[in-house]
Amino acid sequence: MEKLDTPTSEEAHTRNGELATLFRLLSKPDALKILYQAGIGMENSTLAMEELDLTPKRYYTRLRELMGAHLIKKKAGVYRQTALGGVICDRFLPAMGKAFDSRDELELIVYLEGAEMENRVKKIILDELNIPSFAESTKLRIIDNYESMVVDVIDLCDEAKESILMASNYLDVRVMEAVFRAVDRDVTNRIIMGKRSLSSKMHGLRMTLSLSFTKALINFASNSVDLKDVVRFAELPYSFCIVDGHHNIIEISDTIDDRFLAAFSVDNRSIGENTTKFYEKLWKTGEFQSATGALSLLRSY
């Protein structure tokens, strides 16, 4: 029989200590203010302190604690949420708040007697409370490699009926072709490209070898849509897309070398709404003047 790995008492004690530190940090209103603000990026600390109404001492103290807990990172001069920080803001804190508001109803479940009755009533109560879950039945799927993520994104784009919101640090020809095909079907499209994605000469080389991409690009460029309403460039903390408001694919990459680590595919309208709000914030901070020049650069290949 295979021996299962179980944490030692020392490991469990260390983990409990880390969690206790994390909960203490999240219990501080100042820390939560900064963590949420980092969701849209903080480049100017002086401005951030004014917007959050924090003194320099309180701001920098909490900022150091958040970075020490791996909830915020600094990249290219901008403070942003890490993947863990994003999950805590988008899922964990809302679930905790909903559960706290429903504590009386949850307490009722504990005192129910009779397994059969308990299960039925518990389901009714939990459905009514609608407390968020990290994995809602089969709607959450983990993607463990880049190529599988690309296939999933292409499939979603090809099945899109209403809208595609794309925010990507990758300039993958195959995905862009799928987006262009959606344009031909009158699907609403908006694309935020990560600024660092343009620096990859390898991606540019792959474009020169793609005849279908060149044709699709020409069709897209000749479309009557104003480019500033379709394409923008911004610093992206991670890549993600929302299709038809409820299909979500969110990628987690290595914060050091941007290497793909994993991605999550979630079919959930509530998550789609939250992710769309984040997308809109990124869109507002994005640049559109450089988008025209970038498209002209792509045409030259």
C-alpha positions in Angstrom: 0.0 0.0 0.0 1.3 3.4 -0.9 2.2 5.6 2.0 0.4 8.9 2.0 2.4 12.0 2.8 1.0 13.7 5.9 2.4 16.9 7.4 4.5 16.6 10.5 3.5 18.4 13.6 6.3 20.9 12.9 5.0 21.5 9.4 1.4 21.9 10.6 2.6 24.3 13.3 4.4 26.4 10.7 1.5 26.4 8.3 -0.9 27.4 11.1 1.4 30.2 12.1 1.5 31.5 8.5 -2.3 31.4 8.2 -2.6 33.2 11.6 -0.3 35.9 10.3 -2.3 36.2 7.1 -5.6 36.4 8.9 -4.3 39.1 11.2 -3.1 41.1 8.2 -6.4 40.8 6.4 -8.2 42.0 9.5 -6.6 45.4 9.2 -8.7 47.9 7.2 -5.7 49.7 6.0 -4.2 46.5 4.5 -7.4 45.7 2.7 -7.6 49.2 1.2 -4.1 48.8 -0.2 -4.7 45.2 -1.4 -7.8 46.2 -3.3 -6.1 49.3 -4.8 -3.3 47.0 -6.0 -5.9 45.2 -8.1 -5.7 48.1 -10.6 -2.0 48.8 -10.0 -0.3 51.5 -7.8 2.5 53.3 -9.6 2.5 56.6 -7.6 2.6 55.9 -3.8 1.9 59.6 -3.0 -1.3 59.6 -5.0 -2.3 56.2 -3.5 -1.8 57.6 0.0 -4.1 60.5 -0.9 -6.8 58.3 -2.5 -6.7 55.9 0.5 -6.4 58.6 3.1 -3.4 57.0 4.8 -0.3 58.5 6.4 3.1 57.5 4.9 3.9 55.4 8.0 0.6 53.4 7.9 0.8 53.0 4.1 4.4 51.7 3.9 4.0 49.6 7.0 1.0 47.8 5.5 2.5 47.6 2.1 5.6 45.8 3.5 3.4 43.4 5.3 1.3 42.7 2.2 4.5 42.1 0.2 5.9 39.9 2.9 2.7 37.8 2.8 3.1 37.5 -1.0 -0.2 39.3 -1.7 1.4 42.2 -3.5 4.4 42.4 -5.7 6.3 45.2 -7.4 7.1 44.8 -11.1 8.2 47.5 -13.5 7.7 50.1 -10.8 4.1 49.2 -10.2 2.6 47.5 -7.1 0.1 44.8 -8.1 -1.8 41.9 -6.6 -0.1 38.6 -6.9 -2.2 35.6 -8.1 -2.8 34.7 -4.5 -3.8 38.3 -3.7 -6.2 38.3 -6.6 -7.9 35.0 -5.5 -8.3 36.4 -1.9 -9.9 39.6 -3.2 -12.1 38.0 -5.8 -13.2 34.8 -4.0 -12.1 34.3 -0.4 -13.1 37.6 1.1 -16.6 37.7 -0.6 -17.2 34.1 0.6 -16.1 34.9 4.1 -18.4 38.0 4.2 -21.4 36.1 2.9 -20.8 33.3 5.4 -20.5 35.8 8.3 -23.8 37.5 7.3 -25.5 34.0 7.2 -24.0 32.7 10.4 -27.4 32.2 12.1 -28.7 30.1 9.1 -25.4 28.1 9.1 -25.7 27.4 12.8 -29.1 25.9 12.2 -27.5 23.3 9.9 -25.2 22.1 12.7 -28.1 21.3 15.0 -30.2 19.4 12.5 -30.7 15.8 13.3 -31.1 12.8 11.0 -28.7 12.5 8.1 -31.4 12.2 5.3 -33.3 15.3 6.5 -30.1 17.2 7.3 -28.8 16.7 3.7 -32.0 17.9 2.1 -32.5 20.9 4.4 -28.8 21.8 4.2 -28.9 21.9 0.4 -32.0 24.1 0.5 -30.4 26.5 3.0 -27.1 26.7 1.2 -28.7 27.2 -2.2 -30.7 30.0 -0.7 -27.7 31.6 1.0 -25.7 31.4 -2.2 -22.3 31.5 -0.5 -19.6 31.6 -3.1 -17.5 28.5 -3.7 -14.0 28.0 -5.1 -15.2 25.0 -7.1 -18.8 25.0 -8.1 -19.5 21.4 -9.2 -17.7 20.8 -12.6 -17.6 24.4 -13.6 -14.0 24.8 -12.4 -11.2 23.1 -14.3 -7.5 23.4 -13.9 -5.3 23.6 -17.0 -1.8 22.5 -16.5 0.0 23.5 -19.7 0.1 26.4 -22.1 -1.0 24.6 -25.2 -4.1 23.2 -23.5 -5.0 26.8 -22.4 -4.6 28.0 -26.0 -6.9 25.3 -27.3 -9.5 26.2 -24.7 -9.3 29.9 -25.5 -9.7 29.2 -29.2 -12.7 27.0 -28.6 -14.4 29.7 -26.4 -13.7 32.4 -29.0 -15.1 30.2 -31.8 -18.2 29.5 -29.7 -18.7 33.1 -28.6 -22.1 34.6 -29.4 -22.0 38.0 -27.8 -18.6 39.3 -26.6 -15.0 38.5 -26.1 -12.9 40.5 -23.6 -9.2 39.5 -23.9 -6.3 40.6 -21.7 -3.1 38.8 -22.7 0.6 38.9 -22.1 1.0 36.5 -25.0 0.8 37.5 -28.7 -0.3 34.1 -29.9 -1.2 33.9 -33.6 -3.7 31.1 -33.1 -5.7 33.0 -30.5 -5.6 36.2 -32.5 -7.0 34.4 -35.6 -9.8 33.0 -33.5 -10.6 36.6 -32.3 -10.6 37.8 -35.9 -13.0 35.0 -36.8 -15.3 36.2 -34.1 -15.2 39.7 -35.5 -16.5 38.3 -38.8 -19.4 36.9 -36.9 -20.2 40.4 -35.4 -19.1 39.3 -31.9 -18.1 42.3 -29.9 -14.4 42.2 -29.2 -12.0 44.2 -27.0 -8.3 43.3 -26.6 -5.8 44.5 -24.0 -2.3 43.5 -24.9 0.4 43.4 -22.2 3.1 45.9 -23.1 5.9 43.3 -22.6 4.3 41.0 -25.2 5.3 43.3 -28.0 9.0 42.9 -27.3 9.1 39.2 -28.3 10.7 38.8 -31.7 9.9 35.1 -31.7 6.2 35.9 -31.7 6.8 38.3 -34.6 8.6 35.6 -36.5 5.7 33.2 -36.0 3.4 35.8 -37.5 5.4 36.0 -40.7 4.9 32.3 -41.2 1.1 32.5 -40.8 -0.7 33.3 -44.0 -4.1 32.9 -42.4 -3.1 35.4 -39.7 -2.0 37.9 -42.4 -5.3 37.6 -44.2 -7.2 37.9 -41.0 -5.2 41.0 -40.0 -5.9 42.7 -43.3 -9.7 42.0 -42.8 -9.5 43.3 -39.3 -7.6 46.5 -40.3 -10.1 47.2 -43.0 -13.0 46.9 -40.6 -15.0 50.1 -40.0 -14.4 49.7 -36.2 -12.3 52.5 -34.6 -9.1 50.8 -33.3 -9.1 52.8 -30.1 -12.4 51.1 -29.2 -11.0 47.7 -29.8 -7.3 47.5 -28.9 -5.4 49.0 -26.0 -2.0 48.3 -24.3 -1.4 48.1 -20.6 0.7 46.5 -17.9 -1.1 43.2 -17.1 -0.7 41.3 -13.9 -1.8 38.1 -15.6 -3.6 37.0 -18.8 -7.3 36.3 -18.8 -10.4 36.3 -21.0 -14.2 36.5 -20.5 -16.5 35.2 -23.2 -20.2 36.0 -23.2 -20.0 37.3 -19.7 -19.6 33.9 -17.9 -16.9 31.8 -19.5 -13.6 32.7 -17.8 -10.0 31.5 -18.3 -7.5 33.0 -15.9 -3.8 32.2 -16.2 -1.2 32.2 -13.4 2.4 32.8 -14.5 5.8 32.9 -12.8 6.3 36.4 -11.5 10.0 36.2 -12.2 10.3 35.1 -15.8 6.6 35.1 -16.8 6.6 31.4 -17.4 3.2 29.7 -17.6 2.4 27.8 -14.4 -1.3 27.0 -14.6 -4.7 28.3 -15.7 -8.3 28.0 -14.4 -11.3 27.6 -16.6 -14.5 28.7 -14.8 -18.0 28.9 -16.2 -19.7 31.2 -13.7 -21.5 34.5 -14.3 -20.8 35.9 -10.9 -17.0 35.5 -11.4 -17.5 36.8 -15.0 -19.0 40.0 -13.6 -16.2 40.5 -11.1 -13.5 39.8 -13.8 -15.3 42.1 -16.2 -15.1 44.9 -13.6 -11.4 44.3 -13.3 -11.1 44.3 -17.1 -12.8 47.7 -17.3 -10.4 49.2 -14.8 -7.4 47.9 -16.9 -9.1 49.2 -20.1 -9.4 52.7 -18.6 -5.7 52.8 -17.7 -4.6 51.4 -21.1 -3.1 53.3 -23.9 -4.8 53.5 -27.3 -2.5 55.9 -29.1 0.2 53.3 -29.3 -2.2 50.7 -30.5 -2.4 52.2 -34.0 1.3 52.2 -34.3 1.6 48.7 -33.0 -0.9 47.5 -35.6 1.0 49.3 -38.3 4.1 47.5 -37.1 2.3 44.1 -37.3 1.2 44.9 -40.9 4.8 45.4 -41.9 5.7 41.8 -41.2 
